[in-house]
Amino acid sequence: MKRKTKKESPPVDPVRRFLLIINEIRAGNFPNKVTLAEQLRCTTRTVQHYTVLLRELGAPLEFDRDRNGFYFSKEWRL
């Protein structure tokens, strides 16, 4: 009897990951590193790199401890 395997979708490319992170934050979902890593099929360390890059680009990225997730403290466009 063959074992059913879950079909894995291809990894998300870096630019698309970056844009998806921005969109999740803008949507007000308060994503954190773990939820973003699960959505993007990457590690939390990779998500950390993207958050650092966002801040280097001037994004007003903050972390809300009560909601356990990231948000933009003011309007920001890339």
URDAUR-V181937 format. One record per backbone hydrogen bond with DSSP energy under -1.0 kcal/mol. CO is the residue of the C=O (numbers start at 1). NH is the residue of the N-H. E is the energy in kcal/mol with one decimal. If there is no record, write none. Layout:
[[CO | NH | E] [CO | NH | E]]
This chain:
[[13 | 17 | -2.4] [14 | 18 | -2.2] [15 | 19 | -2.3] [16 | 20 | -2.5] [17 | 21 | -2.4] [18 | 22 | -2.0] [19 | 23 | -2.5] [20 | 24 | -2.4] [21 | 25 | -2.1] [22 | 26 | -2.8] [23 | 27 | -2.0] [24 | 29 | -1.6] [25 | 28 | -1.6] [31 | 70 | -3.3] [32 | 36 | -2.5] [33 | 37 | -2.3] [34 | 38 | -2.1] [35 | 39 | -2.2] [36 | 40 | -2.6] [37 | 42 | -2.0] [43 | 47 | -1.7] [44 | 48 | -2.2] [45 | 49 | -1.8] [46 | 50 | -1.7] [47 | 51 | -2.2] [48 | 52 | -2.2] [49 | 53 | -2.3] [50 | 54 | -2.5] [51 | 55 | -2.0] [52 | 56 | -2.3] [53 | 57 | -1.7] [54 | 59 | -2.4] [55 | 58 | -1.5] [59 | 61 | -2.0] [60 | 73 | -2.7] [62 | 71 | -2.2] [64 | 68 | -1.2] [64 | 69 | -1.6] [69 | 64 | -3.1] [71 | 62 | -3.1]]
